[in-house]
Amino acid sequence: MSTLTAKAVSKVSKDKQVAAESSLWSQSLRRIRKNKLAVICFWFIVFMFAACFIGPFFSPYADNKINTLVMNNAPSLSHWLGTDMLGRDVLTRLLQAGRISLTVGIASMALSVTIGFVLGAIAGYYRGVVDQIIMRIADLLLTIPNLPILFIVGALLSDWKMPTEYRMYVVMIMLSVIGWPGLARLIRGQLLSLREREFMQATIVLGLRDHRKLFNHILPNMVPLLIVISTLNVGGAILSESILSFFGLGVMPPTATWGNMIDSANNLMDFELRPWLWIPPGMAIFLTVIAINMFGDGLRDALDPKQK
């Protein structure tokens, strides 16, 4: 009889926990829906991803063939955003460039968040010597300005004549390496707070293994923070990649990115007489980064319990 009672109590507690979790996420969803600006930014991001990853398949100019008969033509019915100095369709290249820029932003964000979470969780959970080593490495990287590091590594890649098809992956790794220290410090601080809570004290009493404590109890409580950090970091990664490509140190032509498309209009004649060469990629960077950041702010307001 006591066994049946214990099972019933355990089932009721589990049902309450599931209901509380679903209620928390449903409340967060309702709050994000009330933020009209965040919803608009979300759908704009969805539109950009769909246009960049699907749109070029429907373009007759996706092969990027050089056509000297239509070089530097203004926008028209056949070329909605005009053509560049090699006669290639600017709209098609803009969408193809968006694939690279968005891919670099998401991939570098995923790498930096993964590294930052793992190292920050290890430092905050085990503390001691491990914490000191990881945090001192993070402090050292944080003292070095990011852009000079990126410029130096980009210049070395150019000097070593790194093949164009591999530079995108190198840029992803560069951005993730400089992005993880700040994330690790945030994760460590949050974990130090969580490990003093009652539910973590209960895991110690129950004798749970470390991996169960980290992944079954700590990680679910840090999901809102990770979502917000990940969203905000995508915009920063897109900007960093665009800056590198603009200065000729990131992904190089003929592979198009928004940054090197702006760099292609690098003389006064193009700047004044051919605005269709640099305004579309510039606006794509501006609107995409603004939309991602504002959507990230909306997520933070919706998921942060302190905002209630």
ABEGO torsion letter per residue (X at the ends): XAAAAAAAAAAAAAAAAAAAAAAAAAAAAAAAAABAAAAAAAAAAAAAAAAAAAAAAABAAAAGBBBAAABGBBBBAABAAEBBAAGBBAAAAAAAAAAAAAAAAAAAAAAAAAAAAAAAAAAAAAEEAAAAAAAAAAAAAAABBAAAAAAAAAAAAAAAGBBAAAAAAAAAAAAAAAAAAAAAAAAAAAAAAAAABAAAAAAAAAGBBAAAAAAAAAAAAAAAAAAAAAAAAAAAAAAAAAAAAAAGABBBOABBBAAAAAAABABAAAAAABAAAAAAAAAAAAAAAAAAAAAAAAAAAAABAAAX
